[in-house]
Amino acid sequence: MNGTSRAVTNENIQGPQGACVGPGDTVLVCSMDKNSIVHLSVDGNIIGTYPVDMQKPTSIGLSKNGTRLAVSNSVNGNKKLHLYKISPAMH
């Protein structure tokens, strides 16, 4: 949206780093200090928080078809890249 912004504050978002467009009209953000990915609506509401098996995730990206998620960190001596398969939500 042109000219629209909103500050998002939540205990699950600690040390926000990389962000990307998520499935549907959502946003995925690395919560570096919580070792997790936070899933947000475009209005800034928390949809979910997903722990990742790495310290300090900093970069995130979603494949064009929305089925794969890549997350990496930047911890010296323990750098990781994880690929996740995303399943469609069941209703």
Secondary structure, 3 states (H helix, E strand, C coil): CCCCCCCCCCCCCCCEEEEEEECCCEEEEEEHHHCEEEEEECCCCEEEEEECCCCCEEEEEECCCCCEEEEEECCCCCCCEEEEECCCCCC
